[in-house]
Amino acid sequence: MKGKKKVLIAEDNAELCNTLAAYFRERDEVEVLAAVYDGGGALDHLQEADVLITDLVMPNLDGFSLLERAAEMGETKPGIIVISALGLEDVVHKACNLGANYYMVKPLNVESLYKRTLELLGLKNGQRLTGSVSVPVAKPLDEKITNVFLMVGIPAHIKGYHYLRYGVRLVVENSGIINRITKELYPAIAEHFETTPSKVERAIRHAIDVAWSRGKIENINRIFGFNIYTKNDKPTNGEFIALVADKLSMEQSA
C-alpha cells in the first residue's frame, strides 16, 4: 500500500459506504484510508486523506462542517467529492463554496465516482479500470459540464442552461464551430431544441447574466485556475462556451 494515494469515505448509509469501499479496494490505483459512517469518524482521518468522499447528512458532524474543517487545512486540504441525495441549487453552491471539487447526486454511478477520484489525484482518467463490479456507464462529459455550471451559478431550470450544455458539448466535439457561432452553433442548438437561433442567443446571454448576478466570480476563477473575470467583466456567449469547452477538452486529453 505504500506510496498509494489515500481515499477517505464518509457515508452514513452503511450499505452504500461498504459498497464504495469494496469497489475502491478492488482497484490498484488507490488505498482506502477509512470508510466511516459519520462526520466525527471522518474528521479523525482527515489530515491523512488525499481525497475525501463525503455525504452531507451524517451524525456527529455533518458534511458541511467537515468541509469547513477541511478548508482550514489550507494547501494540505484533500480533494473533495460530495455525494448527496440533495440536488437543490443552494445546497450544491454552498458545498462548492466550501471547497468541493465535485458534487454528485445520488443514486451514484460508482465507476464515474472512481474516475472523478482519479482526476483529483492527478491520475490518468482514461486508464483501464480493473475489477468485476458491474455498474451503469454514465456520460462523463455531460456530468463535467453540469458540475461547471452548478459551481458557476447557472440555474438548471432555465432554458439557457440546457442550450449552453448542448453548445459546449458540440464545441468539445468540433472546436471549429465556435468560430461560426451565429451561422452554425446557434442554428444547431436551435434545431435540437426546436426553437430559433435568436432565442438560443438570448437565453444563453440570460444564463450568463444570472450567473454573474449571483456573485460566483471566485468559483469561476477557481474553476479555470486563474483570475480571468471580475464582477463587471462578463464574457460574451462565445467566450464563455469556448472557455468551458477548452477546459473540458484539456481534461479529456490529459
N, C-alpha and C positions, 0 to 999 in steps of 0.2 A: 504493500500500500504506500510505501514511502515515495514521496515526490508527487503523488496524485493530488489534484485539486479537490477540496473538501466541500461537500454539499450538505447543508442543514435543512431538514424538512420539518415544518411546524404545521400540523393539521389536526384539528380536534376530532375529526371523524377517523376513528381508529382503523377502520377497514380501508379507507382511502389512503391514509398515511402509510399503512403497511404495504399496500399495493404499489404506491410510488417508490417506497424504499426498496422493495423487491425488484422492481423494474430497473432502477438505477444500479443496484448491486450486481445485476447480471451483465452490466456493461464494463468495459475495460478502462474507459477514459477518466472516470471519477471515483471518488471514495465517498460513501455516505457517512458523514461525521456523526450524525444522530438523526433519529426520526422521533419527534416528540409530539404529544397531544395537547400541549398548552404553551402559552407565550412565556411563562416563567421558565419552563424547561429549555426553551429555545434560547432565552437570554443567557443561560449558563454556558452555552456553547458558541455564542455569537462572535466572540473575539477570534475564534479559530476558523470560522467559516469563510470560504471564498465566494460562495453563493448561498443566499437564503431564499428558500421557497416557503412562503407563509400564507396561511389563511388570515382573514381579518377578525372573524368572530371566534374567540378562543377564551377559555377560562384562565384565571390568574393574571394574565397580561394579554390584552388584545393586540391584534396585528398592527394597528396604528401606533400604539405605544411602543411596540417592538421596532417599527420603522423609525420612530423618533430616537430611540436608543441607538439604532444603527447610524443615524445621521450624525450623532455626537462623536462617532469614531473618526470622522474626517476622511483622510486619504486611505485609511485602512478599512473603510466600510466595505462590506461584501456587495457583490451584485445582488439585486433583489428582484424576485418574481413573485407577484401577488397572485394567489389563486382564490377565487371567491365566487359565491353564488350571487353576490350583489353586483348588478351591472349598471346601477344608477350613475349618471354622469358625475354628480357631485362626489360620489364615493371614489370613482376612478381618478378624478382630478386631485382629490386630497391625497390619495396614495402616491400618485406621480409627483406631486409637490413635495412629498416627504422622502422622495428618492427612489421610488420603484422604477426599475428599468422596463419591466413588462407587467401587464395586468391581463390575466387570463380568466375568463368567466367559465364557471362550471356548467355543464359537465365537461371534463377535461379531455383533450386528446393527449395521451401520455407521451407519444412519440414527439409531438410538437413541443411539449413542455421540455423534453430532454434536449431537443435541438436548440431551444432558446437558452437553455443552461449552458450548452457548449459554446454558444455565441458569446455569452457573458464571460466565459472563461478564456476566450480567445482561441478556442479550438476550432478546427475546420467543421463548418456546418454540413458540408457535403460528404463527410466520411461515412463509410458503411456502418450502420448500427447493428450490433450483434444481438443475439438472444432470440427467443421464440415467442415473446408476448405479442399477441395479435391485437392491434388497435386500429381504428379507422384513420385513414390518411386525410389530413387537413390540407388547406391551401395556405402555405406559409406566407406567400406574398400578400394575399388579402389580409391575413392576420397582422402582418407588419404594418401595412397601410393603416389599418384600423387603430393600431397602437399609437402611431404617429398622430393621427387626427384626434384621438382622445386626449393625448398629452398636450397638444396644441390648444385644444378647447373648441373644436368644431363639433357641434351637437349632431347626433346621429339621426335626429328626426327631421332635419331639413333636407330639401332636395339637393342643395349644393354639395352636401356631404357625399351622397351617392354618385353625383356627377363627377366630383373630384376623385373619388376612389376608382371609378372606372377609367377616368382620364389618366391617372397616374399609372394604372396597370397597362394601358395602351402605350404610354411613353416608355415604360420599362421594357416592353416587348419590341418597340420600334422607336428608338430615341430621336430619329429624324423628324418624326411627326410633330414634335414640339415647335419646330421652325415653320410649320404650316398650321398654326393653331386655329386660325379663322377659316381656312379653306378645307382642312381635313379633320383636325381634332374635335372641334366643336360639332361639326356635322356628324362625325362618327358617334359621339356621345348622344347627340340628339336622336339619331336613328335607333340606337339601342334602347333609349327610354321613351321613344315615340313622342318627341317634343320638337322644339325648334332650336337652332343654334343660338339665336339671340337670348332665348330663355335659359339655355345652358350657361351662357356667358354671365348673365345677370345673377343666376343662382350661385355660381361659383364665387363671384365677387362678394355676394352677400355672406357666404360661408366664411370667407377670409375676413371680412369686416367684423363678423360676430366673434371670431377667434381673437382678433386684436382688441376688441372692446372688452374682452374678459381679462385682459392684462396678463396673459400667459407667456409674455415675451421671454421670460427666463427659461421656461420649458422649451421654447422654440430654439433658443440659442444653445441650450444644453443638448438637445437632440442632434443638432448639426455640428456641435463641437467648437463653435466659435461665436463671438458676438456679431451677428450679421444684421440684426434688426433692432430698432428701438420702437417704442410705443407709437411714435408719429411717423414711422418709416415702414409702410406696408408694401409688400411685394405686389407686382401685377399677378394676374391669374397665371400667365405663362411662367413667370419666375418661380412662383410657389410650386406649381406642378413639376417643373424641371428640378427644383431643389430636392423635393421629396423623391422623385424618380431616380435622380443621381445617387442619393444616399442609399436607396434600396438596391440599385444596380451594383454599387460597390460592395455592399454586404453579400450579395449573391455570388459575386465573382471572387470574394476573399477566400 
